Each structure stands twice: as C-alpha cells, then as structure tokens.
Amino acid sequence: MSKRPVPADDVQDLVTVARRLFERELYSEAAEIYLLGMRLDPKNVAVKLGLAEARKRQRQQRGGAATKTVRDTLREQLRRAAIDASHFLGLAHIYASKGENARALECLEVAKEKDPENPAHHQLHGQILYRRKEFEGAA
C-alpha cells in the first residue's frame, strides 16, 4: 500500500468535527476523531493539541463518573457508532460532491460497518454507482 499525501483540507475537516464534539463535552468521540487525524497527518500540531486536551478532559470526566451498567455501556457504544457513521456519511457526501468517488466509497464502507441499519448509506452508494454507469450495482 503506497502512502499518498493527505490534503490539509481533509485533516482540517476532521479537526473541525472534533472541536464540535469537544464543545458538546463528547470528549471520547472527539479523541477518536483526533486519533484519525493523527493517522492521516502525524505532524499536525493542531491535531496533537486537540487530542491532548480531549484526553485530559476524558480523564477528568472519568474521575467523577459512577460505575456503569452493562446496558448503559452497550447504549453508549451504539450511540458512538451512530455518531461515527453519521460523520463518515457526511464525509462521503462531501467527497461525492467533489467527484472523489473512490474516497466517498471508502467512507461509506466505514459508515455501513458502524451503522448497517441506516438506508442513507445505501442510497448514496447507489447514486455513486449510477454516476459511474454501473447500473446493476446501483439498482
């Protein structure tokens, strides 16, 4: 697998999403998005600082949290997966609008894994295949 440079706009989009999550006090989700940004651009200072702050707030939040039941833990995992899926679906829409269909399909695959029940993933996938004139797959 060859390493191709990641556009700075993509990393900046991830930082923007992570900041919004951070502002809503969703520190673990923000940290996950920052980690994704770190994988794409390990030298980005904004990503490093954001990740450090999100992890710091996570530790503070855990210190005051009571023990959770299995049901609460499962509910939280499902909620996080739905949030991740919606973020990747949003990225897929952005890439599809720019004509970067391969990247859009990659994001859709992640979104489908996180939230397989959402029909929006399949709808966008069909639209991309239709644009490529792959009518059987689009149907």
C-alpha positions as CSV (number, residue, x, y, z in Angstrom):
1,M,0.0,0.0,0.0
2,S,1.6,3.3,-1.1
3,K,1.4,6.3,1.2
4,R,-0.2,9.2,-0.6
5,P,-0.2,12.7,0.9
6,V,-3.5,13.7,2.6
7,P,-4.9,17.1,1.7
8,A,-4.7,19.5,4.5
9,D,-8.4,20.3,4.0
10,D,-9.4,16.8,4.9
11,V,-7.4,16.9,8.2
12,Q,-8.9,20.4,8.9
13,D,-12.4,19.0,8.4
14,L,-11.7,16.3,11.0
15,V,-10.3,18.9,13.4
16,T,-13.5,20.9,12.9
17,V,-15.7,17.9,13.7
18,A,-13.6,17.0,16.7
19,R,-13.8,20.6,18.1
20,R,-17.6,20.5,17.8
21,L,-17.7,17.2,19.7
22,F,-15.4,18.7,22.3
23,E,-17.6,21.7,22.7
24,R,-20.5,19.4,23.4
25,E,-18.5,17.6,26.0
26,L,-18.2,14.4,24.0
27,Y,-14.6,14.0,24.8
28,S,-14.1,10.4,23.9
29,E,-15.7,10.9,20.5
30,A,-13.5,14.0,19.9
31,A,-10.4,12.0,20.9
32,E,-11.3,9.2,18.4
33,I,-11.7,11.8,15.6
34,Y,-8.4,13.4,16.6
35,L,-6.7,10.0,16.5
36,L,-8.0,9.5,13.0
37,G,-6.5,12.9,12.1
38,M,-3.2,11.8,13.7
39,R,-3.1,8.7,11.5
40,L,-3.6,10.9,8.4
41,D,-1.2,13.7,9.4
42,P,1.0,12.7,12.4
43,K,2.9,16.0,12.3
44,N,-0.1,18.3,12.6
45,V,0.2,20.4,15.8
46,A,-3.5,21.3,15.9
47,V,-4.4,17.6,16.0
48,K,-1.8,16.8,18.7
49,L,-3.0,19.6,20.9
50,G,-6.7,18.8,20.4
51,L,-6.0,15.1,21.2
52,A,-4.1,16.0,24.4
53,E,-6.9,18.3,25.6
54,A,-9.6,15.8,24.8
55,R,-7.8,13.0,26.7
56,K,-7.2,15.3,29.6
57,R,-11.0,16.1,29.8
58,Q,-11.7,12.4,29.4
59,R,-9.6,11.6,32.5
60,Q,-11.3,14.3,34.4
61,Q,-14.7,13.1,33.4
62,R,-13.9,9.5,34.3
63,G,-12.8,10.6,37.8
64,G,-16.3,11.8,38.6
65,A,-18.3,9.0,36.8
66,A,-20.0,6.3,38.7
67,T,-19.8,2.7,37.5
68,K,-22.0,2.0,34.6
69,T,-24.3,-1.0,34.0
70,V,-23.8,-3.3,31.0
71,R,-27.0,-1.8,29.4
72,D,-25.6,1.8,29.8
73,T,-22.2,0.7,28.3
74,L,-23.9,-1.0,25.3
75,R,-26.2,2.0,24.8
76,E,-23.1,4.3,24.8
77,Q,-21.3,2.1,22.3
78,L,-24.3,2.1,20.0
79,R,-24.6,5.8,20.3
80,R,-20.9,6.3,19.5
81,A,-21.2,4.0,16.5
82,A,-24.1,6.0,15.2
83,I,-22.2,9.3,15.6
84,D,-19.2,7.9,13.8
85,A,-21.4,6.5,11.0
86,S,-23.1,9.9,10.5
87,H,-19.7,11.6,10.4
88,F,-18.4,9.2,7.8
89,L,-21.6,9.6,5.8
90,G,-21.1,13.4,5.9
91,L,-17.5,13.0,4.6
92,A,-18.8,10.6,1.9
93,H,-21.3,13.3,0.7
94,I,-18.5,15.9,0.7
95,Y,-16.2,13.6,-1.4
96,A,-19.1,12.6,-3.7
97,S,-19.9,16.3,-4.4
98,K,-16.3,16.9,-5.3
99,G,-16.3,13.9,-7.6
100,E,-13.9,11.9,-5.5
101,N,-16.0,8.8,-5.7
102,A,-13.3,6.3,-4.5
103,R,-12.8,8.2,-1.2
104,A,-16.6,8.6,-0.9
105,L,-17.0,4.8,-1.2
106,E,-14.3,4.2,1.4
107,C,-16.1,6.5,3.8
108,L,-19.4,4.7,3.0
109,E,-17.9,1.3,3.8
110,V,-16.9,2.6,7.3
111,A,-20.3,4.1,7.8
112,K,-22.0,0.9,6.8
113,E,-19.9,-1.1,9.3
114,K,-20.7,1.3,12.1
115,D,-24.5,1.6,11.4
116,P,-25.7,-1.1,9.0
117,E,-29.4,-0.2,9.5
118,N,-29.2,3.3,8.0
119,P,-30.6,3.3,4.4
120,A,-28.8,6.6,3.7
121,H,-25.5,4.8,3.2
122,H,-27.0,2.5,0.6
123,Q,-28.8,5.5,-1.2
124,L,-25.5,7.4,-1.6
125,H,-23.7,4.3,-2.7
126,G,-26.3,3.7,-5.4
127,Q,-26.0,7.3,-6.6
128,I,-22.3,7.0,-6.9
129,L,-22.5,3.7,-8.8
130,Y,-25.2,5.3,-11.1
131,R,-22.8,8.2,-11.9
132,R,-20.2,5.6,-12.8
133,K,-22.7,4.0,-15.1
134,E,-22.7,0.8,-13.1
135,F,-26.4,0.3,-13.3
136,E,-26.7,-3.2,-12.0
137,G,-24.8,-2.3,-8.8
138,A,-26.8,0.9,-8.4
139,A,-30.1,-0.9,-8.6
